[in-house]
């Protein structure tokens, strides 16, 4: 029997990209989490230094620094605590423990930034744009190593995985709400500038963290 012609032979099976992903090595996860949390904490420090805010639980913590005498490191831990129950329920203990560790590391890095990095002067636009870019890239790295920075990140990731909504857009809607709350404690020009920074941060997430491409 003559061999089948190319036009009639069965097409080769193409493995989906999702099946070709290789899990991270534990050492890669450790280095990735340290890198992501460092970048995110540095971005938050720039925002705090300039007196600006951002979205999410980090933004709530920054807002509370204007209204209380507690440091950001303590407030960031307290604000994130209620979201850990949701993480355990929907994402499991491994994700939750990694997230709790990331939140603690960000708080620790923020203390080090305050002690070791003294910024005499920074333009507000530089602080807001640069700070939110650093936070966005830090979040991406943390997401891709199976964790988050808590709070709204947890909710955004769950909605992306369960409802197909892009995490960046979900986060953006929640962040805008938090930033608008800034009108209660900071002047409105700073709120507008912070809103611009929130858009920058969440565009980084929306353009680089899509459903089916690379999930946490």
Protein Blocks (a to p, Z undefined) as FASTA:
>chain_A
ZZddfklpccdddddfklmpccddfklmmmmmmmmmmmmmmmmmmmmmnopacehjklmm
mmmmmmmmbdfklmmmmmmmmmmmmmmmmnojklmmmmmmmmmmmmmmmmmmmmmmccfb
dcfklmmmmmmmmmmmmmmmmmmnopaeejjlmmmmmmmmmnopafklmmmmmmmmmmmm
mmmmpcfklmmmmmmmmmmmmmmmmmmmcghklcZZ
